[in-house]
Amino acid sequence: MQKVTAKTLILGAFLESVGASFIWPINTIFIHNYLHKSLAVAGMVLFFNSLLTFMGNYAGGKMFDRIGGHKTVIFSTSIALLALVGLIFDHGWPAYPILLPILGFGVGSAFTVINSFAAQIDEVDKYKLFNAIYVGTNLGNAIGTALGGYIAGIQMTLVFVANFIFLSLFFILVIFWYNNRNNDHKQRDNKIKIKRTKLQPGIGLIALFLGMTWVSYSQWSSNISAHLTELGILVSKYSLLWTINAIVIVVFLPLINHLGENQAWFKKIQIPLGVFFFITAFASLIGAKSYLVFALGMVVLTLGEMLVYPGIPAMVSEATPKSEAGRYQSLLSMSSTFARAIGPMLGGMLIEHSSYNVMYIAAIVVLVLSLLLLKRGRKELVEINE
């Protein structure tokens, strides 16, 4: 077995995301149209799926620190594969709402392990590595979502088979190429670890900041899609927005990596600049009715996510001991998962009682407030590590 490297982490993130993205875009459609359940029931199933994914994030981080990443990711992926075997043979009711959350638990745990391993690698710039993992994940999502709809049109069982194939490739990868890193860091960080028996306030604020940005961002993958259809814009054109998302990521990542590696000032402004792009994207939608405006908004939004979402785990990994990588990376994963679960619901409630424009303004307010948390959290992290 070979010790895990940056390249194998990026490949693993790609394989896992391809498999997972065969299913998540069609969940609501499958439950409502194929299983003939109400949208409320579909929402409840997806809530429990998010809840189990959240628990998987937590369990993955705990096990990573206690038994190592290799055993943890094998255990997590095995759970996911067993759930998929069940879904291949029975994806009716009530098997689907039972097995889907179990799959979410396994995938959520495995993803936390990937980020935790990345936090322990010193040979590569942390920002560059997390950027690359993020790109691998998004490329996987783009490919999986593009193929998922086509495969579902042929036969729903094939969706679960395709997921199983890619997750099996990931399983083979982790068995032979995800062995634990050198554990010498445990001795080096021992003194720090003793001081950090309690979660550092700065990390908590950073996790809260991350969650607030995801509450806003999640509107694009949920409520905004409904708004486009109300405006008479085809669902296929909404799907194209996410193709644009993937293209922008691939095109601009090299520039972001170059600036992050060679310009110290860029790392300081990277995350706040990303939030500014988020705010600009939502501001551009106020009163918007043209598809072109939404397309341009997606470009700006994608620039923001490329700066924020890989930057946060990289920043936290640089400010925390490697011996507790699982603990801190799982906290970030849990914050993201929880926010993505409640974001669409909060946005939907706001739209129902007001309008889409009010929701856009509320998202902007949340993002502005999140910057205050980021500033305070960063200050406390600097104070801790001085």
N, C-alpha and C positions, 0 to 999 in steps of 0.2 A: 504493500500500500504506500502511496505517495502522499506527502503532506500537502494540504490545500494551498493553492496559489491564487493570485489575482485572476488569472485566465480561467481557472476552473470555476471560480465563484461567478464570474460573468456568464460563462456557458451554462452553469446551473440555474442562474436567475432567468436566462432566456428559455431554457427547456421547461422550467416549472411554470413560467408565465404563459407560454404557448398552450400548454395543457389546460391550465385553469381558465384561459380566456375562450376556450371552446364552449364553456358552460355559462359563465356569469352574464353574458349579454342576452341570453335567451331564457333566463330563469323565469322572469315574470310572464313572458309569452307562453312558455311551456306549461306553467302551473295554471294559467288562465284559459288558454286555448286548447291544450291537449288534455289536461287533467280536469278541466271544466270547474275550476274553483274561482271564487270571487277575487277581485284585486286586493281586498282587505286580507283574505287568507294568504294570498301571494306575499303581501307585505309582511305578514307575521312569520312566514317561512324564512324570508330573507333576513328578518330581524334575528331569528334564532341562528341562522347561518353566520351572521356578523358576530353574535354573542359567542359562539363556539370558536370562531376565528380569533376573537379577542382573547379567549381563554388559551388558545393555542399559542398566541404571541407570548403570553405570560409563562406558560409551561415550557416553551422552547428556551426562553431566556434563563429560567431557573435551572433546567437540566443542563444547559450549556455550561454554566458555571460549576455545576456539581459533578457531572459525569463526562463532560467534554462534548465538543461539537459532533464528532464522528458518530458516537452512539446515539446522540440525540436526533440527528438528521435521519439516520437509518430507522429509528423508532417512529419518527414523525411521518416519513414517507411511506412506511409500511402501513400505517393506519389509513393514509390517504388511498393507497392502492387497494386495500381491502374494501374500503367504501366504494371505490369505483367498480370493483368486481361485482359487488352487490347491485350497483346501479345498472350495470350492463345486462344483468339477468332480470332485474325487476326495478323499473323506474316508474311504477304506477303509484297509486295512493294506498297506504300511507308510507310506502318504502322511501319515496323521494324526499319528503320532509324530514325523515329520520336520518337517511344516509348523507344528504347534502351537507348538513351541519358537521357531521363527523369528518367528511372530506375537508370542510373549511378548517376544522381543528388541525388536521395533519398539515395542510398547506400553510396555514398561519404559523405553525411552529417551525416548519422547515425554512420559511422565509426569514424568520428572526435569526436562525442559525447562520444563514448566509451573511447577514449584516454584522452579526457578532464576530464571525471569522474575519470579515473585512476590517473590523476595528482592531484586530490583533496583528495585521500585516504591516510591517514597517518599511519594506523595500520599495513600496510605491506610495506616491503622494496620496494622502487620504481623500482629498477632494476629487482628484482624478479617478481614483478607484470607485468611489461611490457614484460619481457621474457615469462611469462606464457600466456599473451594475444597473443603474437606473435606465440607461439606454438599452441594455440587454433585456430588461423587463418590459420596456415599452415596445421594443421591436417584436418581442414575443406576443405581447397583447395585440399589436397590429396584425400580425400573421394569424393568430388564433381567432380573432374576431372576424377577419376577412373569410377564413375558411369555415368557421363555425356555422355561419348562416347557410352557406352552400351545402355543407354536410347534413345539417338538420333538415334541409329540404328533401334530401334523398331518403334518410332514415334516422330517426332520433337516436336509436341504439348506437349508430356509428359515432355520434358526438362523444359518448362515454368511452367508446373503444379508442378514439383518437386521443382523448385525454389520458387514458391508461397507457397508450404507447409512449407518449412524450414523458409521462411521469416515470415510466419504467426506465427510459433512457437516463433520466435524472437519477434514479435509484442506482443504476449501474455506475454512474459517474461518482456518486457519493461513497459507494462501497470501496472503490479502488483509488480515488483521488481526493477524498475529503478527510484524510487522516489529520489528527490534531497537530497544531503548531507546537514548537518548542515551549515547554512550560517554565522556562527560566524566569519569565516575567512575573511569575507568582512570587518568587523570592524578592525580585526587585521592587514589586509593588506592595510587599507585605506591610511595610510601615504605613503606606498610604491607606491600605485597606483597613487597618486597625482604626484609623481616624475616621473612616467613612462608614461607620456602622449604621448611620442614618442617611436617608436619601438627601442629597444636596439640594437646597432650595433653588439654586440656579437651574438645575436639571429639570425640576418640576415646572418651573416657569417656561423653559424652552419647550417641554412637552405640551404644555397648555397652549403656547403660541402655535405649535404645529397643528394641534387639534382645531384651533380657531380658523387657521387658513384652510384646512380641509373641509370644515363646515361650509365655507364660502365656495370653495372649488367644486364640491360635490354637486352644486346646483347645475353645473354644465352637463353632467352625466345623468341628470334626473329631470328636474323641473323645466330646464331650458328646452329639452327635447320636446316636451308637451307644448311649450309655447310656439315652437317652430311649426308644429303640425296645425296649431290653431291659426297661424298666419298663412296656411296653405302651402307650406314648404314640405316637400316630400321627405319621408323617413330616410330614403337613400341619400338625400343631400345632407341630412343630419349625420349619418354614418360617415360621409365624406369628411366632415369636420375632424373626425378622429384619425383619418388618413393624413390629413394636413398636420395634425398634432405629431404623428410619427415622423413625417418628413422633416418638419422643423427641428425636431430633436436630433435627427441624424445629421442635418446640415450644419447646425450651430454648435453641436457638442465639441468638435475640435477647437473652435475659437475659445469656448469657455474653459476647456482643459488647458489651453495655451496660456490664457490670462491667469488662471489659478496657479499654474506651476511657476510662472515667471514674474508675476506682479503681486507683491505682498499686499498692496493697497486693495487689489480686487477682492481678496478673500474677506476683507473688512466690510466691503459694501455689497458683496454678492447677495446675501440673503435679504437685506432691506431693499435692494434694487429689484429683486424678484417680487417682493410684496407690492412694490410700486407698479410693476407690470400687471399684477393681479387687479389692483385698484383701477388702473387704466382700462383694462379689459371690461370690467363691470360697468365703468362709467360710459364706455362707448355703446353699451346696450340700452341705455335709458332712452326710451322712445323709438328704439330701432324696429324697423319692419322689413328691411332689405336683407336678403341672404348674404350679400357681400359684406355687410357690417358684421354679421355673426362670424363670417369666415376670417375677417381681419381681427376680430376680437379673439378668436381661437389662436391665431398666430401670436398675439401679444400675451395671452394666457399661457401658452406653451413656453415662451421665453421666460416667464415668471417661474413656472414649475421647474424648469431646468436649473434655475438658480437656487430655489428654495429647498426642494425635496431631497436632492442628493447632498446639499450643503449642510443640512441639519445633522444627520447621522455622522458626517465627517467631522463637524465641529465638536460634537459631543464625544466622539471617539478620541479626539486629540486632547480633551480636557479631563478624561476619566481613566482610571487604571485598567489595563488590559485584562487583569484577573477578574474584573467585574463587567466585562464587555456584554455578556448575556443579559445582565440585569438592566443596564442602561439602554441597550438597543431594543430590548423587549418593551421597555416603557414607551419608547418612541413609536414602535409598531402598534402597541395597544392604543395610544392616543389617536393615531391615524385611523385605525379600524373603528373605534368608537365614534369618531367624528363623521366618518363616511356613512355610518349606520344611522345617525340621528340627523345629519345635515339635510337630506331630501325631505324628511318629515317636517322639520322646522321650516324649511323654505316653502313647502306645500301649504302648511298652516297659515303662513304669512300671506301667501298669494291668495288663498281662499278668502281671507278677511280684508284684503286690500287690493294689491295689484302686483304685476311683475316689476314695474318700475320701483315700487316700494321695496320689493325683495332685493333688487339690485343695490339700492341705496343702503339697505340694512347690511348687505354683504360688504359694502365699502366701509361702513362704520366698524364692523367686526374686524376687518383687516387693519384699519388704522389703530384700533385698540390693541391688536396683536403686536404691532410694532413697539408699543410701550412695554409689553411683557418681554419681547425679545431684547430690548435695550437693557432692562433690569436683570434679566436672566444672564445675559452675556457679562454684565458687570460683576455679578456674583461668581461666575465661573472664573473670571480673571482674578478676583480677589482670593479664591480658594487655591489657585495654582501659582500664586506669586510666592 
